[in-house]
Amino acid sequence: MYAVVRNGTKSYRVEEGAQITVDRRKADPGDTVTFDQVLLVADGVRVRAGTPFVSDAKVLAEIVRHGRGPKIRVFKYKNKTRSRKTRGHRQDETTLRITKIEA
């Protein structure tokens, strides 16, 4: 059984026991997170798609840890003027473990 959930502006395909990485959530590790915006639920036989959400479905997840993503380097360069700028960015992330899909 799997589901497609929406978190902010992104959609994730999740299964029970899977771990996903989402943008930072304001909660402590070990807390439970509920996704009410379920776009699709599918078991082995039936697929239920919402318009836009499946009304009686929700996905429960547990926060595993908080962390930061890989470093992204941004380099700006203008020729003939010796203008160079280097910046870096690391996105704050939260890892979730999907515990239950209720459909």
Biopython code that builds the backbone (N, CA, C, O; Angstrom):
import numpy as np
from Bio.PDB.StructureBuilder import StructureBuilder

atoms = [
    (1, "MET", "N", (0.846, -1.172, 0.000)),
    (1, "MET", "CA", (0.000, 0.000, 0.000)),
    (1, "MET", "C", (0.889, 1.231, 0.000)),
    (1, "MET", "O", (1.878, 1.296, 0.729)),
    (2, "TYR", "N", (0.529, 2.206, -0.822)),
    (2, "TYR", "CA", (1.273, 3.456, -0.844)),
    (2, "TYR", "C", (0.314, 4.623, -0.983)),
    (2, "TYR", "O", (-0.858, 4.457, -1.319)),
    (3, "ALA", "N", (0.845, 5.810, -0.714)),
    (3, "ALA", "CA", (0.041, 7.023, -0.808)),
    (3, "ALA", "C", (0.919, 8.151, -1.338)),
    (3, "ALA", "O", (2.147, 8.094, -1.270)),
    (4, "VAL", "N", (0.265, 9.164, -1.861)),
    (4, "VAL", "CA", (0.949, 10.377, -2.281)),
    (4, "VAL", "C", (0.423, 11.498, -1.396)),
    (4, "VAL", "O", (-0.775, 11.779, -1.377)),
    (5, "VAL", "N", (1.341, 12.143, -0.657)),
    (5, "VAL", "CA", (0.951, 13.210, 0.265)),
    (5, "VAL", "C", (1.593, 14.514, -0.166)),
    (5, "VAL", "O", (2.616, 14.537, -0.850)),
    (6, "ARG", "N", (0.959, 15.602, 0.256)),
    (6, "ARG", "CA", (1.506, 16.921, -0.055)),
    (6, "ARG", "C", (1.990, 17.562, 1.230)),
    (6, "ARG", "O", (1.273, 17.598, 2.230)),
    (7, "ASN", "N", (3.211, 18.067, 1.193)),
    (7, "ASN", "CA", (3.804, 18.777, 2.319)),
    (7, "ASN", "C", (4.304, 20.115, 1.794)),
    (7, "ASN", "O", (5.337, 20.174, 1.126)),
    (8, "GLY", "N", (3.590, 21.171, 2.085)),
    (8, "GLY", "CA", (3.963, 22.480, 1.545)),
    (8, "GLY", "C", (3.638, 22.516, 0.062)),
    (8, "GLY", "O", (2.479, 22.378, -0.331)),
    (9, "THR", "N", (4.666, 22.700, -0.761)),
    (9, "THR", "CA", (4.461, 22.750, -2.210)),
    (9, "THR", "C", (4.970, 21.495, -2.900)),
    (9, "THR", "O", (4.943, 21.421, -4.128)),
    (10, "LYS", "N", (5.434, 20.506, -2.143)),
    (10, "LYS", "CA", (6.005, 19.297, -2.723)),
    (10, "LYS", "C", (5.124, 18.093, -2.424)),
    (10, "LYS", "O", (4.421, 18.057, -1.414)),
    (11, "SER", "N", (5.170, 17.113, -3.312)),
    (11, "SER", "CA", (4.430, 15.868, -3.129)),
    (11, "SER", "C", (5.420, 14.727, -2.940)),
    (11, "SER", "O", (6.493, 14.715, -3.543)),
    (12, "TYR", "N", (5.046, 13.767, -2.095)),
    (12, "TYR", "CA", (5.916, 12.639, -1.790)),
    (12, "TYR", "C", (5.124, 11.343, -1.920)),
    (12, "TYR", "O", (3.980, 11.260, -1.472)),
    (13, "ARG", "N", (5.733, 10.338, -2.534)),
    (13, "ARG", "CA", (5.146, 9.003, -2.592)),
    (13, "ARG", "C", (5.700, 8.239, -1.404)),
    (13, "ARG", "O", (6.914, 8.078, -1.279)),
    (14, "VAL", "N", (4.814, 7.763, -0.525)),
    (14, "VAL", "CA", (5.250, 7.151, 0.721)),
    (14, "VAL", "C", (4.653, 5.762, 0.881)),
    (14, "VAL", "O", (3.567, 5.477, 0.377)),
    (15, "GLU", "N", (5.370, 4.908, 1.583)),
    (15, "GLU", "CA", (4.909, 3.579, 1.965)),
    (15, "GLU", "C", (5.173, 3.419, 3.451)),
    (15, "GLU", "O", (5.979, 4.155, 4.021)),
    (16, "GLU", "N", (4.503, 2.467, 4.082)),
    (16, "GLU", "CA", (4.725, 2.229, 5.504)),
    (16, "GLU", "C", (6.148, 1.727, 5.724)),
    (16, "GLU", "O", (6.620, 0.837, 5.017)),
    (17, "GLY", "N", (6.820, 2.305, 6.709)),
    (17, "GLY", "CA", (8.189, 1.934, 7.028)),
    (17, "GLY", "C", (9.241, 2.708, 6.266)),
    (17, "GLY", "O", (10.422, 2.624, 6.604)),
    (18, "ALA", "N", (8.854, 3.461, 5.250)),
    (18, "ALA", "CA", (9.820, 4.221, 4.450)),
    (18, "ALA", "C", (10.233, 5.492, 5.188)),
    (18, "ALA", "O", (9.495, 6.006, 6.029)),
    (19, "GLN", "N", (11.425, 5.987, 4.858)),
    (19, "GLN", "CA", (11.895, 7.255, 5.413)),
    (19, "GLN", "C", (11.953, 8.274, 4.297)),
    (19, "GLN", "O", (12.433, 7.983, 3.202)),
    (20, "ILE", "N", (11.462, 9.476, 4.577)),
    (20, "ILE", "CA", (11.514, 10.562, 3.603)),
    (20, "ILE", "C", (12.171, 11.767, 4.255)),
    (20, "ILE", "O", (12.152, 11.918, 5.477)),
    (21, "THR", "N", (12.746, 12.611, 3.433)),
    (21, "THR", "CA", (13.378, 13.837, 3.902)),
    (21, "THR", "C", (12.565, 15.011, 3.390)),
    (21, "THR", "O", (12.379, 15.170, 2.183)),
    (22, "VAL", "N", (12.075, 15.842, 4.320)),
    (22, "VAL", "CA", (11.246, 16.996, 3.980)),
    (22, "VAL", "C", (11.920, 18.248, 4.543)),
    (22, "VAL", "O", (12.923, 18.160, 5.251)),
    (23, "ASP", "N", (11.357, 19.408, 4.221)),
    (23, "ASP", "CA", (11.863, 20.647, 4.798)),
    (23, "ASP", "C", (11.674, 20.622, 6.309)),
    (23, "ASP", "O", (10.841, 19.873, 6.820)),
    (24, "ARG", "N", (12.436, 21.429, 7.020)),
    (24, "ARG", "CA", (12.457, 21.403, 8.485)),
    (24, "ARG", "C", (11.070, 21.597, 9.071)),
    (24, "ARG", "O", (10.352, 22.519, 8.687)),
    (25, "ARG", "N", (10.693, 20.726, 10.003)),
    (25, "ARG", "CA", (9.437, 20.817, 10.749)),
    (25, "ARG", "C", (9.744, 21.288, 12.157)),
    (25, "ARG", "O", (10.791, 20.956, 12.712)),
    (26, "LYS", "N", (8.834, 22.062, 12.738)),
    (26, "LYS", "CA", (9.016, 22.568, 14.098)),
    (26, "LYS", "C", (8.461, 21.567, 15.090)),
    (26, "LYS", "O", (7.360, 21.748, 15.611)),
    (27, "ALA", "N", (9.205, 20.526, 15.353)),
    (27, "ALA", "CA", (8.827, 19.505, 16.330)),
    (27, "ALA", "C", (10.103, 18.774, 16.734)),
    (27, "ALA", "O", (11.129, 18.874, 16.061)),
    (28, "ASP", "N", (10.025, 18.043, 17.833)),
    (28, "ASP", "CA", (11.185, 17.330, 18.347)),
    (28, "ASP", "C", (11.235, 15.915, 17.781)),
    (28, "ASP", "O", (10.199, 15.365, 17.406)),
    (29, "PRO", "N", (12.430, 15.315, 17.713)),
    (29, "PRO", "CA", (12.513, 13.916, 17.294)),
    (29, "PRO", "C", (11.702, 13.026, 18.237)),
    (29, "PRO", "O", (11.744, 13.185, 19.457)),
    (30, "GLY", "N", (10.967, 12.090, 17.643)),
    (30, "GLY", "CA", (10.086, 11.221, 18.404)),
    (30, "GLY", "C", (8.633, 11.662, 18.358)),
    (30, "GLY", "O", (7.743, 10.876, 18.686)),
    (31, "ASP", "N", (8.371, 12.906, 17.958)),
    (31, "ASP", "CA", (6.992, 13.392, 17.857)),
    (31, "ASP", "C", (6.311, 12.798, 16.626)),
    (31, "ASP", "O", (6.970, 12.337, 15.694)),
    (32, "THR", "N", (4.983, 12.819, 16.643)),
    (32, "THR", "CA", (4.190, 12.288, 15.534)),
    (32, "THR", "C", (3.678, 13.427, 14.673)),
    (32, "THR", "O", (3.222, 14.452, 15.180)),
    (33, "VAL", "N", (3.761, 13.231, 13.352)),
    (33, "VAL", "CA", (3.293, 14.212, 12.379)),
    (33, "VAL", "C", (2.168, 13.559, 11.583)),
    (33, "VAL", "O", (2.271, 12.395, 11.196)),
    (34, "THR", "N", (1.091, 14.308, 11.337)),
    (34, "THR", "CA", (-0.036, 13.798, 10.561)),
    (34, "THR", "C", (-0.140, 14.575, 9.255)),
    (34, "THR", "O", (-0.154, 15.806, 9.256)),
    (35, "PHE", "N", (-0.214, 13.845, 8.135)),
    (35, "PHE", "CA", (-0.441, 14.449, 6.825)),
    (35, "PHE", "C", (-1.911, 14.260, 6.485)),
    (35, "PHE", "O", (-2.355, 13.136, 6.248)),
    (36, "ASP", "N", (-2.676, 15.360, 6.457)),
    (36, "ASP", "CA", (-4.087, 15.295, 6.109)),
    (36, "ASP", "C", (-4.317, 15.475, 4.619)),
    (36, "ASP", "O", (-5.358, 15.075, 4.097)),
    (37, "GLN", "N", (-3.363, 16.068, 3.938)),
    (37, "GLN", "CA", (-3.514, 16.326, 2.516)),
    (37, "GLN", "C", (-2.967, 15.133, 1.725)),
    (37, "GLN", "O", (-1.822, 15.132, 1.274)),
    (38, "VAL", "N", (-3.819, 14.125, 1.575)),
    (38, "VAL", "CA", (-3.458, 12.906, 0.848)),
    (38, "VAL", "C", (-4.058, 13.005, -0.544)),
    (38, "VAL", "O", (-5.274, 13.123, -0.696)),
    (39, "LEU", "N", (-3.211, 12.957, -1.553)),
    (39, "LEU", "CA", (-3.668, 13.118, -2.928)),
    (39, "LEU", "C", (-4.125, 11.804, -3.548)),
    (39, "LEU", "O", (-5.019, 11.794, -4.394)),
    (40, "LEU", "N", (-3.509, 10.683, -3.125)),
    (40, "LEU", "CA", (-3.817, 9.400, -3.739)),
    (40, "LEU", "C", (-3.509, 8.294, -2.742)),
    (40, "LEU", "O", (-2.526, 8.372, -2.005)),
    (41, "VAL", "N", (-4.345, 7.269, -2.719)),
    (41, "VAL", "CA", (-4.106, 6.083, -1.901)),
    (41, "VAL", "C", (-4.293, 4.865, -2.796)),
    (41, "VAL", "O", (-5.297, 4.757, -3.500)),
    (42, "ALA", "N", (-3.326, 3.948, -2.771)),
    (42, "ALA", "CA", (-3.414, 2.754, -3.612)),
    (42, "ALA", "C", (-2.988, 1.541, -2.813)),
    (42, "ALA", "O", (-1.939, 1.538, -2.168)),
    (43, "ASP", "N", (-3.830, 0.495, -2.865)),
    (43, "ASP", "CA", (-3.403, -0.790, -2.345)),
    (43, "ASP", "C", (-3.184, -1.692, -3.563)),
    (43, "ASP", "O", (-3.117, -1.191, -4.685)),
    (44, "GLY", "N", (-3.074, -2.975, -3.375)),
    (44, "GLY", "CA", (-2.777, -3.849, -4.499)),
    (44, "GLY", "C", (-3.868, -3.923, -5.543)),
    (44, "GLY", "O", (-3.600, -4.271, -6.693)),
    (45, "VAL", "N", (-5.101, -3.601, -5.164)),
    (45, "VAL", "CA", (-6.240, -3.784, -6.070)),
    (45, "VAL", "C", (-6.833, -2.455, -6.518)),
    (45, "VAL", "O", (-7.136, -2.274, -7.697)),
    (46, "ARG", "N", (-7.001, -1.519, -5.578)),
    (46, "ARG", "CA", (-7.779, -0.319, -5.836)),
    (46, "ARG", "C", (-6.935, 0.939, -5.697)),
    (46, "ARG", "O", (-6.059, 1.017, -4.835)),
    (47, "VAL", "N", (-7.200, 1.912, -6.538)),
    (47, "VAL", "CA", (-6.542, 3.220, -6.473)),
    (47, "VAL", "C", (-7.616, 4.265, -6.241)),
    (47, "VAL", "O", (-8.596, 4.342, -6.983)),
    (48, "ARG", "N", (-7.422, 5.073, -5.196)),
    (48, "ARG", "CA", (-8.362, 6.162, -4.902)),
    (48, "ARG", "C", (-7.624, 7.481, -5.042)),
    (48, "ARG", "O", (-6.650, 7.742, -4.336)),
    (49, "ALA", "N", (-8.099, 8.305, -5.960)),
    (49, "ALA", "CA", (-7.511, 9.625, -6.163)),
    (49, "ALA", "C", (-8.492, 10.673, -5.683)),
    (49, "ALA", "O", (-9.700, 10.537, -5.877)),
    (50, "GLY", "N", (-7.976, 11.718, -5.056)),
    (50, "GLY", "CA", (-8.831, 12.762, -4.522)),
    (50, "GLY", "C", (-9.049, 13.890, -5.493)),
    (50, "GLY", "O", (-8.367, 13.998, -6.512)),
    (51, "THR", "N", (-10.021, 14.742, -5.161)),
    (51, "THR", "CA", (-10.279, 15.934, -5.971)),
    (51, "THR", "C", (-10.354, 17.154, -5.077)),
    (51, "THR", "O", (-11.481, 17.575, -4.817)),
    (52, "PRO", "N", (-9.331, 17.756, -4.589)),
    (52, "PRO", "CA", (-7.927, 17.389, -4.768)),
    (52, "PRO", "C", (-7.412, 16.399, -3.726)),
    (52, "PRO", "O", (-6.339, 15.828, -3.922)),
    (53, "PHE", "N", (-8.149, 16.167, -2.602)),
    (53, "PHE", "CA", (-7.651, 15.280, -1.557)),
    (53, "PHE", "C", (-8.625, 14.136, -1.323)),
    (53, "PHE", "O", (-9.827, 14.273, -1.551)),
    (54, "VAL", "N", (-8.096, 13.006, -0.864)),
    (54, "VAL", "CA", (-8.929, 11.884, -0.448)),
    (54, "VAL", "C", (-9.498, 12.246, 0.924)),
    (54, "VAL", "O", (-8.743, 12.557, 1.845)),
    (55, "SER", "N", (-10.818, 12.208, 1.063)),
    (55, "SER", "CA", (-11.468, 12.804, 2.231)),
    (55, "SER", "C", (-11.169, 12.095, 3.543)),
    (55, "SER", "O", (-10.929, 12.771, 4.543)),
    (56, "ASP", "N", (-11.171, 10.780, 3.589)),
    (56, "ASP", "CA", (-11.033, 10.077, 4.859)),
    (56, "ASP", "C", (-9.662, 9.436, 5.039)),
    (56, "ASP", "O", (-9.519, 8.522, 5.851)),
    (57, "ALA", "N", (-8.673, 9.884, 4.318)),
    (57, "ALA", "CA", (-7.337, 9.289, 4.400)),
    (57, "ALA", "C", (-6.374, 10.227, 5.112)),
    (57, "ALA", "O", (-6.459, 11.449, 4.991)),
    (58, "LYS", "N", (-5.454, 9.620, 5.861)),
    (58, "LYS", "CA", (-4.366, 10.389, 6.458)),
    (58, "LYS", "C", (-3.159, 9.486, 6.647)),
    (58, "LYS", "O", (-3.281, 8.263, 6.708)),
    (59, "VAL", "N", (-2.010, 10.102, 6.737)),
    (59, "VAL", "CA", (-0.750, 9.379, 6.873)),
    (59, "VAL", "C", (-0.078, 9.853, 8.151)),
    (59, "VAL", "O", (0.052, 11.055, 8.382)),
    (60, "LEU", "N", (0.347, 8.912, 8.977)),
    (60, "LEU", "CA", (1.038, 9.217, 10.223)),
    (60, "LEU", "C", (2.522, 8.942, 10.062)),
    (60, "LEU", "O", (2.918, 7.937, 9.473)),
    (61, "ALA", "N", (3.340, 9.846, 10.591)),
    (61, "ALA", "CA", (4.788, 9.708, 10.491)),
    (61, "ALA", "C", (5.419, 10.107, 11.812)),
    (61, "ALA", "O", (4.830, 10.850, 12.597)),
    (62, "GLU", "N", (6.624, 9.605, 12.049)),
    (62, "GLU", "CA", (7.375, 9.915, 13.259)),
    (62, "GLU", "C", (8.663, 10.627, 12.852)),
    (62, "GLU", "O", (9.319, 10.232, 11.888)),
    (63, "ILE", "N", (9.018, 11.676, 13.588)),
    (63, "ILE", "CA", (10.241, 12.409, 13.284)),
    (63, "ILE", "C", (11.430, 11.607, 13.794)),
    (63, "ILE", "O", (11.499, 11.252, 14.971)),
    (64, "VAL", "N", (12.367, 11.326, 12.888)),
    (64, "VAL", "CA", (13.557, 10.557, 13.235)),
    (64, "VAL", "C", (14.675, 11.495, 13.670)),
    (64, "VAL", "O", (15.256, 11.312, 14.740)),
    (65, "ARG", "N", (14.983, 12.501, 12.848)),
    (65, "ARG", "CA", (16.073, 13.429, 13.181)),
    (65, "ARG", "C", (15.957, 14.704, 12.338)),
    (65, "ARG", "O", (15.271, 14.753, 11.317)),
    (66, "HIS", "N", (16.649, 15.707, 12.808)),
    (66, "HIS", "CA", (16.815, 16.949, 12.059)),
    (66, "HIS", "C", (18.245, 16.993, 11.552)),
    (66, "HIS", "O", (19.160, 16.483, 12.200)),
    (67, "GLY", "N", (18.433, 17.605, 10.392)),
    (67, "GLY", "CA", (19.777, 17.690, 9.838)),
    (67, "GLY", "C", (19.844, 18.774, 8.788)),
    (67, "GLY", "O", (18.950, 19.611, 8.659)),
    (68, "ARG", "N", (20.930, 18.732, 8.043)),
    (68, "ARG", "CA", (21.118, 19.704, 6.970)),
    (68, "ARG", "C", (21.502, 18.959, 5.699)),
    (68, "ARG", "O", (22.173, 17.928, 5.743)),
    (69, "GLY", "N", (21.070, 19.494, 4.578)),
    (69, "GLY", "CA", (21.322, 18.864, 3.288)),
    (69, "GLY", "C", (22.732, 19.126, 2.799)),
    (69, "GLY", "O", (23.540, 19.722, 3.512)),
    (70, "PRO", "N", (23.030, 18.687, 1.592)),
    (70, "PRO", "CA", (24.363, 18.891, 1.041)),
    (70, "PRO", "C", (24.631, 20.367, 0.737)),
    (70, "PRO", "O", (23.704, 21.148, 0.520)),
    (71, "LYS", "N", (25.897, 20.726, 0.725)),
    (71, "LYS", "CA", (26.288, 22.110, 0.467)),
    (71, "LYS", "C", (26.137, 22.411, -1.026)),
    (71, "LYS", "O", (26.573, 21.640, -1.881)),
    (72, "ILE", "N", (25.519, 23.534, -1.308)),
    (72, "ILE", "CA", (25.364, 24.003, -2.684)),
    (72, "ILE", "C", (26.184, 25.274, -2.822)),
    (72, "ILE", "O", (26.008, 26.219, -2.054)),
    (73, "ARG", "N", (27.066, 25.296, -3.786)),
    (73, "ARG", "CA", (27.910, 26.474, -4.018)),
    (73, "ARG", "C", (27.310, 27.329, -5.133)),
    (73, "ARG", "O", (26.939, 26.827, -6.194)),
    (74, "VAL", "N", (27.225, 28.630, -4.867)),
    (74, "VAL", "CA", (26.732, 29.587, -5.850)),
    (74, "VAL", "C", (27.898, 30.499, -6.192)),
    (74, "VAL", "O", (28.464, 31.143, -5.308)),
    (75, "PHE", "N", (28.264, 30.559, -7.474)),
    (75, "PHE", "CA", (29.410, 31.349, -7.908)),
    (75, "PHE", "C", (28.938, 32.351, -8.944)),
    (75, "PHE", "O", (28.407, 31.974, -9.989)),
    (76, "LYS", "N", (29.134, 33.638, -8.649)),
    (76, "LYS", "CA", (28.780, 34.699, -9.585)),
    (76, "LYS", "C", (30.061, 35.298, -10.127)),
    (76, "LYS", "O", (31.007, 35.550, -9.381)),
    (77, "TYR", "N", (30.086, 35.523, -11.428)),
    (77, "TYR", "CA", (31.300, 35.980, -12.090)),
    (77, "TYR", "C", (30.928, 36.969, -13.179)),
    (77, "TYR", "O", (30.010, 36.738, -13.967)),
    (78, "LYS", "N", (31.661, 38.078, -13.208)),
    (78, "LYS", "CA", (31.493, 39.038, -14.292)),
    (78, "LYS", "C", (32.866, 39.227, -14.938)),
    (78, "LYS", "O", (33.841, 39.592, -14.281)),
    (79, "ASN", "N", (32.908, 38.970, -16.225)),
    (79, "ASN", "CA", (34.198, 39.041, -16.905)),
    (79, "ASN", "C", (34.653, 40.496, -17.085)),
    (79, "ASN", "O", (33.834, 41.414, -17.125)),
    (80, "LYS", "N", (35.928, 40.680, -17.188)),
    (80, "LYS", "CA", (36.613, 41.953, -17.453)),
    (80, "LYS", "C", (36.551, 42.938, -16.288)),
    (80, "LYS", "O", (37.128, 44.021, -16.386)),
    (81, "THR", "N", (35.882, 42.607, -15.201)),
    (81, "THR", "CA", (35.811, 43.544, -14.079)),
    (81, "THR", "C", (36.402, 42.959, -12.803)),
    (81, "THR", "O", (36.432, 43.637, -11.776)),
    (82, "ARG", "N", (36.862, 41.741, -12.846)),
    (82, "ARG", "CA", (37.424, 41.026, -11.690)),
    (82, "ARG", "C", (36.410, 40.925, -10.550)),
    (82, "ARG", "O", (36.768, 40.986, -9.374)),
    (83, "SER", "N", (35.155, 40.771, -10.917)),
    (83, "SER", "CA", (34.111, 40.641, -9.921)),
    (83, "SER", "C", (33.749, 39.171, -9.758)),
    (83, "SER", "O", (33.281, 38.529, -10.699)),
    (84, "ARG", "N", (33.971, 38.642, -8.554)),
    (84, "ARG", "CA", (33.657, 37.243, -8.262)),
    (84, "ARG", "C", (33.039, 37.164, -6.873)),
    (84, "ARG", "O", (33.504, 37.814, -5.937)),
    (85, "LYS", "N", (31.990, 36.363, -6.751)),
    (85, "LYS", "CA", (31.375, 36.131, -5.452)),
    (85, "LYS", "C", (31.070, 34.652, -5.327)),
    (85, "LYS", "O", (30.530, 34.047, -6.253)),
    (86, "THR", "N", (31.409, 34.071, -4.197)),
    (86, "THR", "CA", (31.088, 32.678, -3.914)),
    (86, "THR", "C", (30.263, 32.633, -2.644)),
    (86, "THR", "O", (30.647, 33.193, -1.617)),
    (87, "ARG", "N", (29.125, 31.961, -2.725)),
    (87, "ARG", "CA", (28.273, 31.775, -1.555)),
    (87, "ARG", "C", (27.916, 30.306, -1.456)),
    (87, "ARG", "O", (27.937, 29.582, -2.452)),
    (88, "GLY", "N", (27.594, 29.875, -0.262)),
    (88, "GLY", "CA", (27.176, 28.501, -0.056)),
    (88, "GLY", "C", (25.845, 28.468, 0.671)),
    (88, "GLY", "O", (25.453, 29.432, 1.329)),
    (89, "HIS", "N", (25.151, 27.333, 0.540)),
    (89, "HIS", "CA", (23.847, 27.182, 1.199)),
    (89, "HIS", "C", (23.658, 25.727, 1.566)),
    (89, "HIS", "O", (23.991, 24.833, 0.788)),
    (90, "ARG", "N", (23.117, 25.488, 2.768)),
    (90, "ARG", "CA", (22.708, 24.156, 3.194)),
    (90, "ARG", "C", (21.284, 24.247, 3.723)),
    (90, "ARG", "O", (21.005, 25.013, 4.645)),
    (91, "GLN", "N", (20.390, 23.469, 3.139)),
    (91, "GLN", "CA", (18.984, 23.504, 3.508)),
    (91, "GLN", "C", (18.760, 22.708, 4.791)),
    (91, "GLN", "O", (19.306, 21.616, 4.948)),
    (92, "ASP", "N", (17.956, 23.255, 5.713)),
    (92, "ASP", "CA", (17.578, 22.519, 6.913)),
    (92, "ASP", "C", (16.540, 21.463, 6.540)),
    (92, "ASP", "O", (15.594, 21.749, 5.806)),
    (93, "GLU", "N", (16.720, 20.239, 7.050)),
    (93, "GLU", "CA", (15.861, 19.130, 6.679)),
    (93, "GLU", "C", (15.420, 18.338, 7.896)),
    (93, "GLU", "O", (16.068, 18.372, 8.942)),
    (94, "THR", "N", (14.319, 17.630, 7.751)),
    (94, "THR", "CA", (13.809, 16.714, 8.770)),
    (94, "THR", "C", (13.580, 15.363, 8.111)),
    (94, "THR", "O", (13.006, 15.288, 7.025)),
    (95, "THR", "N", (14.027, 14.297, 8.766)),
    (95, "THR", "CA", (13.800, 12.946, 8.271)),
    (95, "THR", "C", (12.618, 12.343, 9.018)),
    (95, "THR", "O", (12.570, 12.359, 10.248)),
    (96, "LEU", "N", (11.664, 11.812, 8.255)),
    (96, "LEU", "CA", (10.448, 11.225, 8.811)),
    (96, "LEU", "C", (10.381, 9.745, 8.465)),
    (96, "LEU", "O", (10.803, 9.334, 7.384)),
    (97, "ARG", "N", (9.846, 8.938, 9.394)),
    (97, "ARG", "CA", (9.561, 7.530, 9.134)),
    (97, "ARG", "C", (8.046, 7.364, 9.099)),
    (97, "ARG", "O", (7.359, 7.720, 10.056)),
    (98, "ILE", "N", (7.526, 6.828, 8.004)),
    (98, "ILE", "CA", (6.089, 6.644, 7.834)),
    (98, "ILE", "C", (5.672, 5.443, 8.677)),
    (98, "ILE", "O", (6.172, 4.335, 8.481)),
    (99, "THR", "N", (4.748, 5.667, 9.622)),
    (99, "THR", "CA", (4.334, 4.595, 10.517)),
    (99, "THR", "C", (3.017, 3.957, 10.088)),
    (99, "THR", "O", (2.851, 2.748, 10.247)),
    (100, "LYS", "N", (2.080, 4.730, 9.549)),
    (100, "LYS", "CA", (0.780, 4.158, 9.212)),
    (100, "LYS", "C", (0.093, 4.969, 8.117)),
    (100, "LYS", "O", (0.158, 6.198, 8.102)),
    (101, "ILE", "N", (-0.563, 4.260, 7.204)),
    (101, "ILE", "CA", (-1.405, 4.889, 6.194)),
    (101, "ILE", "C", (-2.838, 4.465, 6.482)),
    (101, "ILE", "O", (-3.177, 3.285, 6.385)),
    (102, "GLU", "N", (-3.670, 5.423, 6.834)),
    (102, "GLU", "CA", (-5.078, 5.137, 7.115)),
    (102, "GLU", "C", (-5.911, 5.588, 5.930)),
    (102, "GLU", "O", (-5.876, 6.754, 5.536)),
    (103, "ALA", "N", (-6.660, 4.649, 5.368)),
    (103, "ALA", "CA", (-7.462, 4.979, 4.191)),
    (103, "ALA", "C", (-8.926, 4.692, 4.463)),
    (103, "ALA", "O", (-9.770, 4.904, 3.592)),
]
sb = StructureBuilder()
sb.init_structure("model")
sb.init_model(0)
sb.init_chain("A")
sb.init_seg("    ")
for serial, (resi, resn, name, xyz) in enumerate(atoms, 1):
    if name == "N":
        sb.init_residue(resn, " ", resi, " ")
    sb.init_atom(name, np.array(xyz, "f"), 0.0, 1.0, " ", f" {name:<3s}", serial, name[0])
structure = sb.get_structure()
